[in-house]
Amino acid sequence: MLDAPGEPDPYLDLPLTGLHRIEASAGTGKTFTLATLVTRLVVERGLRMGQILAVTFTEAATQELRARLRRRLVLTARVAAGLPCDGDAHEIALCRRIVERRQAVEDAAALRARLVQAARELDLAAVHTIHGFCARVLSEHALEAGEPFAHSTLLGNDRELREDVAADVWRMLASDDAWADLLPLLWKAGPEALAADLVELMRAPRVVPDAAMPGESPLPALKRAAASLRAAWMDHGEEVRACIEAALADGVLNRAMVKDATLAKLWPAMHDWCSRSAPLPEPHEKLELLTLEKLTACLRKGRDLGAVASPVFDATRDYLAAKAELEAWTTQREIALLHRVRDLAARRMAQLKRQRRVRCFDDLIDGVAAALDGPQGRTLARRLRGQFHAALVDEFQDTDARQWSIFRRLFGEDDSLAPLSDEALDFEAAAAPRFLALIGDPKQAIYGFRGGDVHTYLAAGRVAADAPPLLRNFRSRPCVLRGIERLYANAGAAAFVDDRIAFRAVAPGGLRGDGACLRDGVPAPGLTLRRVPARADGRDIDAEDSRALATRACVEAVHETLALAQVGRLAIDGRAVEPGDLAVLVRTHREAQRIQQGLSAVGIPAVVAGQSSLFATESALEMLALLEALTAPADPLRLHAALATVLLGFDAADIDALLRDDARRARELERALGWRERWLRAGPLALVNELCARAAPRLLELVDGERRLSDLMQLGEALQQAWQRALGPQGLVDWLRARIAAADDHDPEQQLRLESDARRVQVLTVHKSKGLEFPFVFLPFAGIGRKARSYARCMLDGPDGRVLHLAPGDEDKKRAAREDLAEEARLLYVALTRAQHALWLCAGPMYQAKATALAPLLGDMATLTGDGILVDDRVPADDLAPLRFAAPVQLPRARTARRALSRDWAIYSFSALARQAAGPVETLLPRGGREDEADEAPVREAVDDPRFVGARFGDVVHGALERVDFAAWAGWAGGEVPAGQQDALVDAFRAEGYAQADIEAGLPLLGSLVGHTLAATLPEGTRLCDVPLGARRAEMEFHFALKDVPVDALLATVQAHGLLADRQGFGTRRRLDGLMTGKIDLVYARGGQYFVLDYKTNRLPDYSPASLERAMHEGEYTLQAAIYTLALHRWLRFRLGEGYDYERCVGGVRYVFCRGVDARRAPSPGIHAQRLPRELVDALDALFAGGHA
């Protein structure tokens, strides 16, 4: 990025070949640099947008990158054309340098044309998330990847799958005597706990130690040792006790190592243990004090026990040794069981995914990695290299070894992809110079819990050339940058724990100066350190009090900030600071709720953007109570429970009054019946909307009113989606109850939406803040530590990637704790670097403060004052006056509805109307299948092969006619399929799930049907194979309104012209109000006229004109022809304007019954031609528009 006006950008000279690693600290213009590299690839290497792959971390980031690329390419094109340009002067200057350098070797007009084309082709650019890229590879290169053509459903969360797998594995192992006793020891909570552990067990690339079945159980030996110890203690216990107490009293034993309090508990514990028979648990955790070896180790310097001996000492040593052997044996069994669980779970998971035809996001990455390692891996790699000549991987610090192996194999320096003699590949394209840029920041690697691996980024440095780092910050005021630099200078090399990761000081980018944020007319402090007071006894404050104190301090700081802004003492760029300028970053949702509640108590609006399930809310329980009541409205207990919800607003007094007043109870029951009718007729969303509109004034007076309304509306949408699966009332209640029971905070499909972030303080987790920036940032809990984690298992970096240690030793646990602290340090860096104008931290002698990642940054806080840093030692205030915020604008009054909306509005299509005879209709949109093939005409002759009839094969024929090249069939006269066309026919079969054997059997029939259809002469004298691509449009979709059309009027209109003579109505509907939709198989133009063409695969007794006429009427295809003609009529009238005339422009409809077409005959049978009279088309046009026919 341009460092300063006139200063060259180092990325103008970065070689556009090879493998490069780019370190981009927070706020240093990473997206700007990506746009520069892409622009250079287009300008200097002549690449098309589709040849450049850009991979980033989230869908939001892909949209941001795509928008930035569009702006940059458009700007460069304007610069190349010499047009005036608005925007950032540095960016314009950079574009000018790129253009001027290229114009020295390329014609200016040609360069402008390429840039304009690149901007237009941006929608074709390969800008994906890693999962999106892998999905594209598996879809576009299914053969090389060994993927099925029938796509699996992609699951956003695999929790349900894991729970099913865990239950199946539990059942299998619980029935095996070898493992049944261990299962409840490892997973005390049962299959649910096992399901949680499967995430780590199945994700780990490698597990150590290897499984080894132990030998015979040492339990019998332990029982014998326990019996010996009991006998020895019963006989000699008092002697040993007296001996040890005497040695302690005489100063022989060190009292710091042998405490009186310990012995006071040991003696009765031994007597109690001897009264029982079980060998475990051991009598006391300090039992080793009864061994001669331990007592010797506890001697004071220069003293000895003398000639002390007792059978108790030997028996205790033998017991402890036998116990250690049993523990080691049990550990071996646990390791073997974990391996067994891992293997069984992997196989069962794969089986369930195949059976349910689902896959998860990680499966996409695994699929591509496995394909590249498989037998067709070299072919796949060459094809992808031919497709993409350059790749840029953003957020590379959050990738893992699998993802890195994919990119390195495809775009790195691997030259092992020589062409194979039996492959006809574009090897020249695959061998083009490769460019791979890895953009990231190891200081921001914070997604280890999702599998992100900073070690992969660091390892890539061994093979990638390090590009110049981005060292200018365009986000923060200079004083904020200086404050952060001072913090990291305090910590030195210990700042990020891992010495391979270092803090890089960054210079201000010049977009904003210290004067951009003024407090009392002078630059506001960039960094404020709020130091909470210590306890009187000097001890650290406990965890709960620490969080309460930090919350109070944060609320006071936010209150003070906004109070200063309200009186004009604090401003950003001349405007008053608003609540929406402030963000509080926390670690957990519970901390977020603390802050939100604290802010709400002093009148400050705040919104939480956390991770919480919709179905874990109180609103979900209230909705369940309401729906249960509406399924049985006559049940008074259910009705009272529903009325007592916050949504409906009855309190105890209201319920009591209801019980005493029969008339009121009848009114409430009648109202409930009305709600039930609303639900059943219009769906649950309509009911929820009605109830929310009614309750909104009351709910919005509550502190959490907006949150409740947002939850209820989101629940309404979820219920409506479930309702559309025809669950029925009780089925919907059961569905909601199951969702509440299985609420999952980590399921993205269940995540709560923001109620509103307008003019509100934003409270969010540090993980969610990644990639965002805020004017003011508050970190209340960064100085509070957490309980030390126990490491029953831990994932560590190894020479060949990540390794899961099932039985970690002490050194392994220390490494794991160090890695956790390193991630905490990186998380802190992300939090600190979100601030644009001011950063606030809370610190002091709080719980485990010295163990936090913040501790080494603070050092002696007293030395941090000055240069834009403020240390605040005030005691947090107990009482704060609530703030009041005026509405920014006066909202306009809601308009009054002037007409009643129809509750019978629906979506219609030809096939849905044709199916209706009698009975109520909830929706007329067909659930699936082609609208014209859903109801085939009756088969009146023997069918040779049932595989190639019906709607499914009809879809194959339609699919083939959409895929083939019409012109390639111009010379077809029967027999072999034209060269290059068989793949299209095969793809059509595969799209409908045909097996390979069935495809081979059906290809001759399909080729014949397609050939005759395309080569037959149509009534106007042309053939479809002669119609150029620009003169035809396949699958032309249309939608137009039906404005309260009386069914009687519609039938009278069409029957007056000989259509639908036998139809009396469309079900029970008397009026059609809604949307007519459909797809026309083909619209083509010839000789200035436009034609509608529809393919039919119906089998008829014969295909003479009389038979076709009869089929048109029996299948009511005449109605379809009328609807399609009207759609074409309206489209042409819109597109051609005054130049349109129905008689001159519309050639009519062609119904091609493919099974009867014979290209060798003229005229060909099987083709029905018709041109509807203009009077009918005009009458339908007027009728559907709400007028009269």
Sequence and secondary structure as in RCSB ss.txt:
>XXXX:A:sequence
MLDAPGEPDPYLDLPLTGLHRIEASAGTGKTFTLATLVTRLVVERGLRMGQILAVTFTEAATQELRARLRRRLVL
TARVAAGLPCDGDAHEIALCRRIVERRQAVEDAAALRARLVQAARELDLAAVHTIHGFCARVLSEHALEAGEPFA
HSTLLGNDRELREDVAADVWRMLASDDAWADLLPLLWKAGPEALAADLVELMRAPRVVPDAAMPGESPLPALKRA
AASLRAAWMDHGEEVRACIEAALADGVLNRAMVKDATLAKLWPAMHDWCSRSAPLPEPHEKLELLTLEKLTACLR
KGRDLGAVASPVFDATRDYLAAKAELEAWTTQREIALLHRVRDLAARRMAQLKRQRRVRCFDDLIDGVAAALDGP
QGRTLARRLRGQFHAALVDEFQDTDARQWSIFRRLFGEDDSLAPLSDEALDFEAAAAPRFLALIGDPKQAIYGFR
GGDVHTYLAAGRVAADAPPLLRNFRSRPCVLRGIERLYANAGAAAFVDDRIAFRAVAPGGLRGDGACLRDGVPAP
GLTLRRVPARADGRDIDAEDSRALATRACVEAVHETLALAQVGRLAIDGRAVEPGDLAVLVRTHREAQRIQQGLS
AVGIPAVVAGQSSLFATESALEMLALLEALTAPADPLRLHAALATVLLGFDAADIDALLRDDARRARELERALGW
RERWLRAGPLALVNELCARAAPRLLELVDGERRLSDLMQLGEALQQAWQRALGPQGLVDWLRARIAAADDHDPEQ
QLRLESDARRVQVLTVHKSKGLEFPFVFLPFAGIGRKARSYARCMLDGPDGRVLHLAPGDEDKKRAAREDLAEEA
RLLYVALTRAQHALWLCAGPMYQAKATALAPLLGDMATLTGDGILVDDRVPADDLAPLRFAAPVQLPRARTARRA
LSRDWAIYSFSALARQAAGPVETLLPRGGREDEADEAPVREAVDDPRFVGARFGDVVHGALERVDFAAWAGWAGG
EVPAGQQDALVDAFRAEGYAQADIEAGLPLLGSLVGHTLAATLPEGTRLCDVPLGARRAEMEFHFALKDVPVDAL
LATVQAHGLLADRQGFGTRRRLDGLMTGKIDLVYARGGQYFVLDYKTNRLPDYSPASLERAMHEGEYTLQAAIYT
LALHRWLRFRLGEGYDYERCVGGVRYVFCRGVDARRAPSPGIHAQRLPRELVDALDALFAGGHA
>XXXX:A:secstr
   STT   GGGSS SSEEEEEEB TTS HHHHHHHHHHHHHHHS   GGGEEEEESSHHHHHHHHHHHHHHHHH
HHHHHTT    S HHHHHHHHHHHHHHHTTS HHHHHHHHHHHHHGGGGSEEEEHHHHHHHHHHHTHHHHT  SS
  EEES  HHHHHHHHHHHHHHHHT TTTTTTHHHH TTTHHHHHHHHHHHHH S EES      S SHHHHHHH
HHHHHHHHHHHHHHHHHHHHHHHHTT B TTTS HHHHHHHHHHHHHHHTS    S S TTGGGGSHHHHHHTB 
TT    S   HHHHHHHHHHHHHHHHHHHHHHHHHHHHHHHHHHHHHHHHHHHHHHTEEEHHHHHHHHHHHHHST
THHHHHHHHHHH SEEEESSGGG  HHHHHHHHHHHSS       TT    HHHHTS  EEEEEE GGG   GGG
T  HHHHHHHTTTSEE   B EESSS HHHHHHHHHHHHHHGGGTTSSTT      EE SS  GGGEEETTEE  
SEEEEE    TTS    HHHHHHHHHHHHHHHHHHHHHHHHTTSEEETTEE  GGGEEEEESSHHHHHHHHHHHH
HTT  EEEE   BGGGSHHHHHHHHHHHHHHSTT HHHHHHHHTSTTT   HHHHHHHHH HHHHHHHHHHHHHH
HHHHHHH HHHHHHHHHHHHHHHHTTSTTHHHHHHHHHHHHHHHHHHHTT  HHHHHHHHHHHHHHT  TT GGG
B   S  TTSEEEEEHHHHTT  EEEEEESSTT        SSEEEEETTEEEEESS  HHHHHHHHHHHHHHHH
HHHHHHHTTEEEEEEEEESS TTGGGSSSHHHHSSGGGG BTTEEEE     S         SS         S 
  TT EEE HHHHHH SSS  S  S SSS TTTSS     S  S GGG HHHHHHHHHHHHHHS GGGGTT  SS
S  TT HHHHHHHHHHTT  HHHHHHHHHHHHHHHHHHHHSB TTS BGGGS GGGEEEEEEEEEEEEEEEHHHH
HHHHHTTTSSTT   BTTBSEEEEEEEEEEEEEEEETTEEEEEEEE    S  SHHHHHHHHHHTTHHHHHHHHH
HHHHHHHHHHHGGG  HHHHEEEEEEEEGGG  TTSSS TTEEEE   HHHHHHHHHHHTTS  
